Amino acid sequence: MTPEFAIQIVRQAIMTAFWISAPLLAVGFVAGIVMSLVQILTSIQDNAFSAIPRLLAFLAALMVSLPWMLNKITVYTVATLGDLSRYAR
């Protein structure tokens, strides 16, 4: 296995992890900004008021994107482990 091949494998793993986590991080970010704006407009500074809607938005995004995430992980795993002979070189 050449160093370039090892770098390519690590790069693919990092990019797969990034693409899997990106939708959830984006939903969490947007929900946090929206809840912060609502708290500023209503002057409600309760932690539960902001945490519960963010968690619900995160859970909804997880349920919606879970099939896509599992497909992405499966494709990556099959591509990585599908031909183990290429790692023996």
Phi and psi in degrees as a GROMACS rama.xvg file:
@    title "Ramachandran Plot"
@    xaxis  label "Phi"
@    yaxis  label "Psi"
@TYPE xy
-83.4938  158.742  THR-2
-59.8033  -35.2201  PRO-3
-65.1271  -37.9679  GLU-4
-67.0162  -40.8566  PHE-5
-64.8502  -40.1212  ALA-6
-63.4618  -39.2825  ILE-7
-63.6175  -41.1308  GLN-8
-63.7304  -45.2333  ILE-9
-65.5007  -39.6019  VAL-10
-62.6267  -43.3102  ARG-11
-63.1651  -39.1044  GLN-12
-64.9752  -43.3517  ALA-13
-66.9021  -41.5562  ILE-14
-67.0968  -37.2574  MET-15
-64.1691  -43.9985  THR-16
-62.6549  -38.8204  ALA-17
-63.3178  -48.3621  PHE-18
-68.0932  -28.7166  TRP-19
-73.5227  -37.4036  ILE-20
-86.9716  -19.6164  SER-21
-57.6324  -47.2795  ALA-22
-62.127  -39.7243  PRO-23
-68.9175  -40.1701  LEU-24
-65.0731  -39.1161  LEU-25
-65.4266  -42.9117  ALA-26
-64.317  -43.3314  VAL-27
-61.9505  -39.4141  GLY-28
-65.2118  -48.4975  PHE-29
-64.2926  -42.5487  VAL-30
-64.0044  -38.3933  ALA-31
-64.5533  -42.2416  GLY-32
-65.1418  -44.8869  ILE-33
-62.2582  -44.4709  VAL-34
-67.4003  -34.6928  MET-35
-64.9298  -40.8737  SER-36
-65.2325  -40.5937  LEU-37
-63.3721  -41.1219  VAL-38
-65.3055  -37.7964  GLN-39
-67.0212  -42.7266  ILE-40
-70.3496  -33.9076  LEU-41
-100.084  -6.75712  THR-42
60.076  28.485  SER-43
-94.9403  120.63  ILE-44
-114.49  38.0043  GLN-45
-88.6016  133.271  ASP-46
-66.7167  -38.1944  ASN-47
-66.2472  -30.2579  ALA-48
-63.5682  -32.9922  PHE-49
-95.8325  -29.6647  SER-50
-74.4148  -42.4228  ALA-51
-65.0294  -46.7879  ILE-52
-64.5366  -34.9721  PRO-53
-64.7665  -42.1231  ARG-54
-64.9131  -40.6262  LEU-55
-65.5106  -39.2618  LEU-56
-65.623  -40.8458  ALA-57
-63.6097  -43.3546  PHE-58
-64.6128  -41.8635  LEU-59
-63.3019  -42.5294  ALA-60
-64.9309  -37.27  ALA-61
-64.6326  -44.2386  LEU-62
-65.9025  -36.9089  MET-63
-72.918  -41.1486  VAL-64
-93.636  -1.97337  SER-65
-60.6282  -44.0779  LEU-66
-60.4867  -41.0903  PRO-67
-64.6364  -41.7884  TRP-68
-63.7743  -44.2187  MET-69
-64.2142  -38.8905  LEU-70
-63.2099  -43.6971  ASN-71
-62.4299  -43.3409  LYS-72
-66.4581  -40.2239  ILE-73
-64.7712  -43.8681  THR-74
-62.0281  -42.869  VAL-75
-64.178  -43.6684  TYR-76
-65.3895  -43.605  THR-77
-64.5861  -40.0581  VAL-78
-66.9054  -36.1891  ALA-79
-78.07  -44.9583  THR-80
-98.3272  -2.53755  LEU-81
-66.0952  -35.2564  GLY-82
-129.386  85.0302  ASP-83
-72.5844  -14.1053  LEU-84
-67.9292  -24.6591  SER-85
-70.4543  -19.1439  ARG-86
-83.2281  -15.9115  TYR-87
-81.778  -11.2698  ALA-88
